[in-house]
């Protein structure tokens, strides 16, 4: 087994898009490990805390940005991967690069009509205890931060106010945006999630999780970014607790799985993702995809799968702020004691 190292540099990241025409940053074999660096595009919210020299260098040197805001490392080509395959991504490690993170309540947040202010809250991370505590918050009143990907805010101690006194936030590091290149031969924004994966924003896509992506183009061309150290289902303010992460991934080509949409496996559950322009549309998408998985993967009849979903599957809002809203269906693997899949 080979371990590849993929640092985040101006030559190995792309800012705000997926594009199947990109040349791979590296090429690996099925089953190989990749030690990868991922950078938060929110590092400029508090550059004195969230940036080190190499992060500053990426911000300074990468000027091809957009249409999305996310810094993605890759793409990673997997030799032999072809459309119709499934790329299995085992997340073995996800650890903070720096002991700080940022949350932005943006103008695209779910409650911006009720709370019409852009508010940045910066947290200090206790990585050993897996807890975060707010250091300060400040209001941003210039051009909306999301309109200028990679904005660097000059630190102003006078504007930094106490925030969330006495409150701690459990950390659950994960990758908000991870996916293969879509089949469309053009630059696709990193913001809306889709069948290629992308900005799914499910906080369970962290260490111990396994993602399955339907391969869209030869080589798969996997890209990873938008690292988070915590997020609630919904991501209602518009962002999570954003912080750069180092990860260790195993990439495997699967040709024995019928998955045609992004699926997450944890030690206890399978989670099927659906997306739509509204929550109703996302819910309909998630239920139909879960129905299909139960039929194809577990061999249930359509009627049995429909009954099972109503009594045993939890449908939960993934996020409501990424242009296409997300809902995931959670299937408890204990319901299928005779089903086998390689252990996580």
C-alpha positions in Angstrom: 0.0 0.0 0.0 1.4 3.4 -1.0 0.9 6.6 1.0 0.8 9.8 -1.1 1.3 13.3 0.4 -0.8 16.1 -1.1 0.0 19.5 0.5 -2.2 22.5 -0.2 -0.2 24.9 -2.4 -1.0 27.3 -5.1 -0.2 24.5 -7.6 -2.4 21.8 -6.0 -5.6 23.8 -5.1 -8.4 25.2 -7.2 -10.7 27.8 -5.8 -14.5 27.6 -6.0 -15.2 25.0 -8.7 -15.1 21.5 -10.0 -14.1 20.9 -13.6 -13.5 17.6 -15.4 -11.0 19.2 -17.7 -8.5 19.8 -14.9 -5.3 17.9 -14.9 -4.9 15.8 -11.7 -2.6 17.0 -8.9 -1.6 13.4 -8.3 -2.6 10.0 -9.6 -3.0 7.0 -7.2 -3.9 3.3 -7.4 -7.0 1.8 -6.0 -6.4 1.1 -2.3 -3.8 3.8 -1.8 -3.7 6.3 1.0 -3.6 10.0 0.6 -2.4 12.3 3.4 -4.0 15.6 2.3 -4.1 19.2 3.5 -7.3 21.2 3.1 -7.6 25.0 3.8 -10.6 27.0 4.9 -11.6 29.9 2.7 -12.5 31.7 5.9 -8.9 32.0 7.1 -9.1 35.7 6.3 -11.8 36.2 8.9 -9.0 36.4 11.5 -5.7 36.1 9.7 -3.6 36.6 12.8 -5.1 33.3 14.1 -6.3 31.3 11.1 -3.4 31.7 8.8 0.1 30.4 8.8 2.8 31.3 6.3 1.8 28.6 3.7 -1.9 29.5 4.0 -1.0 33.1 3.4 1.0 32.1 0.4 -2.0 30.3 -1.2 -4.2 33.3 -0.6 -1.6 35.6 -2.2 -0.8 33.4 -5.2 -4.2 31.9 -6.3 -6.1 34.6 -8.2 -8.3 32.4 -10.4 -11.3 32.2 -8.0 -14.9 31.4 -8.4 -17.7 31.0 -9.0 -17.8 29.4 -5.5 -15.8 30.4 -2.4 -14.3 27.0 -1.4 -10.6 26.2 -1.7 -10.4 22.6 -2.9 -7.2 20.4 -2.9 -6.8 18.1 -5.9 -8.1 16.8 -8.1 -6.9 13.3 -7.3 -7.1 10.8 -10.2 -7.6 7.1 -9.3 -6.0 4.9 -12.0 -8.6 2.7 -13.7 -11.7 4.5 -12.4 -14.4 4.9 -15.0 -17.9 6.1 -15.3 -20.3 3.5 -13.7 -17.8 2.7 -11.0 -18.2 3.9 -7.4 -15.3 5.6 -5.6 -15.1 4.6 -2.0 -13.4 7.2 0.2 -12.5 6.1 3.7 -11.8 9.0 6.0 -9.2 7.7 8.5 -8.1 11.0 10.0 -9.3 14.6 10.1 -7.3 16.9 12.4 -7.2 20.7 12.8 -4.1 22.4 11.3 -4.4 25.4 13.6 -6.3 25.7 16.9 -8.8 28.2 15.7 -12.0 28.3 13.6 -14.5 30.9 12.3 -18.2 31.0 11.8 -19.9 33.6 9.6 -23.6 34.4 9.8 -23.8 35.5 6.2 -26.4 37.3 4.1 -27.4 34.0 2.5 -28.1 32.5 6.0 -31.5 31.0 6.7 -32.5 33.8 9.1 -30.9 36.8 7.5 -34.3 38.4 7.1 -34.7 38.2 10.9 -31.1 39.0 11.8 -29.8 41.2 9.0 -26.2 41.5 10.0 -23.1 39.6 8.9 -21.4 38.4 12.1 -18.1 36.6 12.4 -17.5 34.5 15.5 -14.0 33.2 16.1 -13.4 30.1 18.3 -10.4 28.7 20.0 -10.1 24.9 19.7 -9.1 22.4 22.4 -8.1 19.6 20.1 -7.4 17.1 22.8 -10.7 17.6 24.5 -12.6 18.1 21.2 -14.2 21.3 22.4 -14.4 24.9 21.0 -14.9 28.1 22.9 -15.7 31.5 21.3 -12.9 34.0 21.6 -14.7 37.0 20.1 -17.2 38.2 17.5 -17.4 41.2 15.2 -19.8 42.6 12.7 -18.7 42.9 9.1 -20.3 46.0 7.4 -18.3 46.3 4.2 -18.9 44.4 1.0 -20.5 41.0 1.9 -17.7 38.6 2.7 -19.0 35.9 0.4 -18.9 38.3 -2.6 -15.1 38.4 -2.5 -13.8 34.8 -2.0 -10.7 35.0 0.2 -11.3 38.4 1.7 -8.6 39.1 4.4 -10.0 41.2 7.2 -7.4 43.4 8.9 -7.4 42.5 12.6 -9.0 45.3 14.7 -9.0 44.6 18.4 -11.4 47.4 19.1 -14.1 45.7 17.0 -13.7 42.3 18.6 -16.4 41.7 21.2 -16.9 39.0 23.8 -19.1 36.1 22.5 -20.9 33.1 23.9 -19.5 33.4 27.5 -19.4 30.1 29.4 -20.5 28.1 26.3 -18.5 25.1 24.8 -19.1 23.5 21.4 -18.3 19.8 20.8 -15.9 19.4 17.9 -16.6 17.0 15.1 -14.1 17.6 12.3 -15.3 16.8 8.8 -15.0 17.9 5.2 -17.9 20.0 4.0 -17.1 19.7 0.3 -15.8 16.5 -1.2 -16.7 15.1 -4.6 -15.7 13.7 -7.9 -15.6 15.8 -11.1 -19.1 16.1 -12.7 -19.5 14.9 -16.2 -20.4 18.4 -17.6 -17.3 19.6 -19.5 -17.2 23.0 -17.8 -16.4 24.8 -14.6 -19.1 24.0 -12.0 -19.6 26.1 -8.9 -18.5 24.5 -5.6 -21.6 25.8 -3.8 -24.5 23.6 -4.8 -24.2 19.9 -4.0 -25.1 17.3 -6.6 -24.8 13.7 -7.8 -21.0 14.2 -7.9 -21.1 15.1 -4.2 -19.5 18.4 -3.7 -20.8 20.8 -1.0 -22.9 18.1 0.8 -22.2 19.6 4.3 -23.0 16.6 6.3 -21.0 16.7 9.6 -20.7 12.9 9.6 -18.2 13.0 6.7 -15.3 12.8 9.1 -12.9 10.3 10.6 -14.6 6.9 10.7 -16.9 7.7 7.8 -16.9 6.2 4.4 -18.3 8.1 1.3 -19.4 6.5 -1.9 -19.4 8.7 -5.0 -20.6 7.5 -8.4 -17.7 8.1 -10.8 -18.6 10.6 -13.6 -15.4 10.8 -15.6 -12.3 8.7 -16.2 -10.0 8.8 -13.1 -12.9 10.1 -10.9 -10.9 13.3 -10.2 -11.7 13.7 -6.5 -11.3 17.1 -4.8 -11.6 17.9 -1.1 -12.0 21.2 0.8 -14.3 23.4 2.9 -13.0 21.8 6.1 -15.1 22.2 9.2 -14.5 21.3 12.9 -18.2 21.4 13.8 -21.6 21.9 12.3 -25.2 21.4 13.2 -27.7 19.8 10.8 -29.1 22.7 8.8 -26.0 24.9 8.9 -28.5 27.7 9.4 -26.2 30.8 9.7 -24.7 30.0 6.3 -21.4 28.4 7.5 -20.1 25.9 9.9 -17.2 26.2 12.3 -14.7 26.6 9.5 -11.0 25.6 10.1 -8.2 24.1 8.0 -7.8 20.3 8.4 -5.3 17.6 7.6 -6.8 14.4 6.5 -5.8 10.8 5.7 -8.0 9.1 3.1 -8.1 5.7 1.5 -9.4 5.6 -2.1 -10.9 2.4 -3.5 -12.6 1.6 -6.8 -15.8 -0.4 -6.3 -17.6 -2.2 -9.1 -19.9 -4.3 -6.9 -22.2 -1.5 -5.6 -25.4 -0.1 -7.3 -25.0 3.4 -5.9 -25.8 6.2 -8.4 -25.9 9.0 -5.8 -23.6 10.1 -2.9 -24.0 7.7 0.0 -22.3 7.9 3.4 -21.6 4.9 5.6 -20.7 5.1 9.3 -20.2 2.3 11.8 -23.9 2.2 12.5 -25.7 3.8 9.5 -26.1 4.3 5.8 -27.1 7.9 4.8 -28.6 8.7 1.4 -28.4 12.3 0.2 -31.1 14.2 -1.7 -31.0 17.7 -3.0 -33.6 20.2 -4.3 -34.4 23.8 -4.9 -36.7 23.7 -1.8 -36.8 21.5 1.3 -39.9 19.8 -0.1 -38.0 18.9 -3.3 -34.9 17.8 -1.3 -37.2 15.6 0.9 -38.8 14.0 -2.2 -35.4 13.4 -3.7 -34.0 11.8 -0.6 -37.1 9.5 -0.1 -37.0 8.3 -3.7 -33.3 7.7 -3.5 -33.6 5.8 -0.2 -36.4 3.7 -1.7 -34.2 2.9 -4.7 -31.3 1.9 -2.5 -33.4 -0.4 -0.4 -34.7 -2.1 -3.5 -31.3 -2.4 -5.3 -28.9 -2.9 -2.4 -31.0 -4.8 0.1 -33.5 -6.6 -2.3 -36.7 -5.2 -0.7 -39.8 -5.0 -2.8 -41.0 -1.5 -3.5 -44.0 -1.9 -1.1 -41.8 -3.3 1.6 -39.2 -0.6 1.2 -42.0 2.1 1.5 -43.3 0.5 4.7 -39.8 0.2 6.1 -38.9 3.8 5.4 -41.9 5.0 7.4 -41.1 3.0 10.5 -37.3 2.9 10.6 -35.7 5.6 8.4 -35.0 9.1 9.8 -35.1 11.9 7.3 -33.1 14.9 8.5 -32.2 18.3 7.0 -28.6 18.3 6.0 -28.3 22.0 5.1 -30.6 24.9 3.9 -28.0 27.4 2.7 -26.1 26.0 -0.3 -28.4 27.1 -3.1 -29.7 23.5 -3.4 -31.1 22.4 -0.1 -30.2 18.9 1.3 -32.0 16.1 3.2 -30.5 12.8 4.2 -32.2 9.5 5.0 -30.6 7.5 7.8 -30.8 3.7 7.7 -29.7 1.9 10.9 -27.6 -1.1 9.7 -28.9 -3.2 12.6 -32.1 -3.5 10.6 -30.2 -5.8 8.2 -28.2 -8.3 10.3 -27.4 -10.5 7.3 -26.1 -7.7 5.1 -22.3 -7.7 4.8 -20.0 -4.9 3.7 -16.2 -4.7 4.5 -15.8 -3.2 8.0 -15.1 0.4 8.4 
